[in-house]
Amino acid sequence: MTRTAEASAPILTDALRGSLSQAQRQVNALVLGKPQEVRLAFVALLAGGHVLIEDLPGLGKTTLAHALAATVGLGFQRIQFTSDLLPADVLGVSVYEAGSRQFQFHPGPVFTQVLLADEINRAPPRTQSALLEAMAEQQVTVDGTTHPLPDPFFVIATQNPVDLSGTFPLPDSQLDRFLLRFSLGYPNAESERALLTGADRRELIAQAVPVLGDGEVQALRRAAEQVHASEALVGYVQALLARSRQLPGVRVGLSPRAGLALLRAARAYALLLGRAHVLPEDVQALFIAVAGHRLVGEAEAGSGAALAKAVLHAVPVD
């Protein structure tokens, strides 16, 4: 597969390129020792998708979400998902106003630009599904009336492993709304020492200065759409999709929508690395985060991430 640029470079001003680099540096200074995971969060933001961070409590999931929200400088709301949370607590509710003799809609916390859905799998399925329309179509419908959400609209959801008590597994339709799913894992020794001896992360995040605004985010998204994906690269993605449907142990393979998500993410990844074209390495770096939560395997086949890794290894790069 040729690796030469086949399109002109995305139009990024020096100021915008510098702001993007500064934003990544600031988040990396707040979330220590996780540069790839921070890059994945920016990939989701630039690709117009949503991100699901799954890991044990106390490993920095919420810190990453707060650090990113503080850095991009967009409107921010947090919902702490619990077992008694209702859909109206997320979307809002229509209340009868005696003075006007009409029902007035009172927007819920979903009406924001960056939404932190903290511990999303602690809420029952009915409440989880309240986010489906919002994440897929950037709008919500309440009492038959459709309300548009702000643009950009970006969901950062965190969840605990499904084997912990008090969790409700997200349905496949909900998982498919997330562009990327990844874990943080334990920090390395150097980063953990810095966390133990350094300032409190909450104080540092409170002092963080917004680097990007909605105008810059929109410009970066347009630039990501301009990143070139060659015919050969698209063929490689299609081969991955086809192999996922044929791999032993896979009950549900990747859909065409998953392929579109992979290409969108790869374009954003290339842009973050300063390139005007997508390489196979970009697709490979993202494939498990994009495909792992979309593959459904047989009971003995292992996790979706393991299946995604097997698909990746089974498809050579021409």
N, C-alpha and C positions, 0 to 999 in steps of 0.2 A: 504494500500500500504506500503510495507516494506521500511524502511528508512535507512537501513544499506548499507554501501558501498559495491558494487559488483564488483569493479575493483580497481586495484592499483592506487595510487594517480598520477596525472599528474606530469611529470618530470619537476619541476621548481627548478632551483638552488636557493640557498639563495640570491645570488646577483640579479637574475631576479625577485624573489618575492619581494625583498626590493625595486627594481627600480619601480615595478608596484605600490606598496604602496606609494612610494614617489611621483610618477606621479599623483596619485589621490589626495594626500594631496595638491600638488601645485595647481591643477586646483580648488580644493575646496577653497583654499585661495584667488583665483582670482575671483571666482564666489560664492559669499557668500550666505549661507543659502539654497543651492540647492543640497544636497548630493545625493539624489536619481536620480535627473536629470543628474548629473555628472556621476554617475554610469551607467546610461543608455547610455550615450555617449561612455563610455569605452566598454560597452557590444557590441555596433555596431562595434567599431574598432576591438575588439578581435574576433568577429564572422564573420568578412569579409563582413559586410553589410554597408549600408549607413543610415544616420539619417536625418529626417526632423523635424525642430523645428518651431512650429507654435504658434505665440502669437502677442500681440499688440506691436507696436514700443516702444522702450525704456526699455524693461524688461530684457535685457541681452542676447538675442539670439546670436548676433554677438560677444559679449564678450566671451561667452562660446566657440564658434568656434575658435576664436583667441587664447584663453587660452589653448585649447586642442592642437591646431596646434603647438604652441610655446613649449608645454611640450613634445610632442612626437618627436620633432626634425626632422620631415620629410620635404621634399620639399613642399612648400605651395604657392598657388595662390588664389586670390580672384576675382570673377566676380560679379560686381554689375549689376543685371538684371534690364533692363529698357524696356519701350515699343518699343524703336527703335533698340534694340539689335538684331543682325542677327546671324544665325547659324555659319557663318564663324568667327564671333567674339569669339565664344566659341571653335570651333574645329580647326580653322586654315584655310589657303587658299593656293592654288597652284598659283605661280606667274611665268610668263615666264621670263627666264633669257636670255638676248640677247647673252651673251658671250658663254654659253654652248648650246644655241638654244634648251633648254629643260625647261619644267615646274618643278620648285622646290617647294616642299611642305614646308610651314612655319608653324610650329606647333602653335596652339592657347593655351590659358591658361589651357585647360583641361589636357594638358600633364604635370601633376604634381602628387605628391603622396597624398596630402591633398588639396581638392578643396572646397573652400567656395563659394557656390552659394547663394549669398545674395539677399533676396527678390525675390525668383525664380518666384513667381506668378505675378510679374509685367511685365514679358516678354510674348509676344504672344505665342500661342501653338506651332507654327512652331519652334521657338527658344527653347522652353522647350523640345521638342522632340529630339533636338540635343544631349541631354544627355542620351537618352534611351539606345543606343548601348553601350556607355561608361560604364554606371552603370551595365548593364546586362552581358556584355561580356568582359569588360576591354580592349576595343579596339574601334577605330573609323574608319569609311570608308569615304574617301573623293575622289571624282573623280574616283571611282572604285578601289582605292587602300586602303588596310586595314593597319592601323598603330597600333601597340600594345601600351598600356599605361603602365606607370611605375607600379611596384609592390612593396609595396602595393598601392592600389588606393582607396581612401576613400573620399566620398562626404558628406559634412555637408551643408545642404540646410536650409535656413530660409524662412519663408513666413508669410505675414500678414494675418489676418482673411479675408475670401473671401468676407465678406460683406463690406470691405473698398473699397473706390473708386480706380479705376485704377488697379484692379487685374483681372487675368485670372485664373479660377479654374484649378488645375492640373487634367488631365484626369486619369481615373482609371489605365490605363497601366503604367503611370508615377508614380503614388502613389505606385503601387505594387513593384516598384524597390527599395523602401525604406524599410529597415528592421524594423525600428522603427519610430514612430511619437509621439512627446510629446510636452507639453507646459511647460513653466517655471512658469508663474503666478507671482503675486506680492510678493516681499520679506516680511518676517516677520519683526516686528518692530525692533528687535535687529540688524538684518542684514541690514535693510534700514538705521538705524542710523550709522552703521559702514561705509556704502557706502557714506553717506552724509558728514561724518567727516574725512574719510580716504583719501589716495592718489588717484589720478586719475587712473582708471583701465588701460587706455592705456599705461601709464608710467610703471605701474607694469608689464604688459604683455611684454613690450619691455625689461624689466630687467630679465624676466623669463629665466631660464637655461634649455636647453633640457635635459630631463631625460631618454627618450627612443629613440632609433634609429630604422632604418628599420630592422636590424637584431633581435633586441629585440621584435619588433612587430611581426615579422614572427614566432619567437619562441613561443610567447604567443598564437598566432593563432593555432599553432600545438598543444600546450598543451590544448587549449580549445576543440579541436577536440577529444582529448583522454578522456574527462570527460564522465563518464558512464551514460547512460539513460536506465533504466531497461525496460523489456517488459511491466510491469505494468504502468510505466510512459508513454511509447509510447501509450499504450491503453487509458490512460487519455487524451492525446493530440488528439488522433483519435476521442474520444467521444466528445471533444469540437468542432472539425471540423464538425462532423455529426450533432450536435445540432444546429450549426450556420446555417445549410441549412434547418432546420425544424422550426426554431423560427418564430412565427407570426410577420409580419412586415418586415422580411428580404427578399429582392428581389434577392440579390446575396450573397451566403454564402462564407465560406472560402474554398480556393482551397488546393490541396495537397501541392503546393509550399508554401502556408502560414503555413502549418504544419511543413514543413522542416525549414522554417525561425524561427518558434517558438522554435523548438528543438535546432537549432544553437544558438539562443539567450540565451536559458536557460542554455546551457552548459557554455557559456561565463560568465553568471551571477553567476553560481555556482563556477567557477574558481575565480572570483573576491572576492567571499566570503570564499575562501580557502578550497573548498570541491572538492572531486574527483567524485562526483555523483550528479545527478540532483534530487531535491525534488519537490513535487507538489507545494510547496510555491514559487519556482523559476518560474514555469510556470504561476502561478497566479499573481506574481508581474509584469510579462512582458506582460500578455495577452492583456490588453487594448492597450498598446503601439504598439504591433505587429498586432493586429486584427482590431483596431478601424478604420484605414484608408482603410482597405480592404473590410469591410462589406458595402453593399449598401442596404439601407432600403427604404421602401415605404415613401411617402411624409409625412405621419403623424406618422411615427415610431420613430422619433427622430434622434439624431446623431449616427454616427458609434460607438463612445465611449460608448454611452448609450446601444446600442445593444450588444456590446462586454461584458459589465458588466452584462447584462441580461443572456447572454450565460454562463458566468462564474458561475453565481449563480444557473443556471439550471442544472449544471453537478456536481454531488457529487464526492468526492474523495473516491475510494474504499479502 
